[in-house]
């Protein structure tokens, strides 16, 4: 069952009075929810409310709170994704995949071999944030990922402690995931870096090697970028996350 983010002022005593237009439209027009049906809401404190709908109209939905509990659907580690911007459909899929894995932030970047012009990446973060929101609802995440404005690859990776930057490369790899994670600081932000459809350029690889960044292999197979995101993040999270 998808859940919907609500504001504190929409909760009073044991009743949730939903007035947010987007959520209201989704529930009443898309899902066509009716009185006596169940619905879930979540607030900024990660509290999930299981409710029973009492009434709906075009301006409001009222639901009685049946139970509430703190959601566990968020990571204990602060992991972010730095990813070279892809063509539209692939980029949208990548944003959805990343959101479902639990990343805190997504840094779309321009690298040498991207197939998208800089002009076509302008003002896209709002659209990508909507994809995050839809996946937040469907996957019942407790926290909302943030998509930043498109930046530069090298500027983005310089934001993080070098030992916590994990660059997944289809060649010139110098480490496995298990080896690369040995000196990672779990108390600090961990950045997973994924290249474009054509991979990183020789110039970028030379920079990575010169600066002693970790170049990590995902094994014998070569993945398309949206799938590489799932493989890379899942490998890192499964090894570092405290269950």
Secondary structure by P-SEA (a helix, b strand, c coil): cbbbbbccccccccccccccaaaaaaacccccccccbbbbbbcccccccbbbbccccccbbbbbbcbbbbbccccccbbbbbcccccaaaaaaaaaaaaaacccbbbbbbcccccccccccccaaaaaaaaaaaaaaaacccbbbbbccbbbaaaaaaccccccccccccccccccccccccccccccbbbbbbbccccccaaaaaaaaaacccccccccccccaaaaaaaaaaaaaaacccc
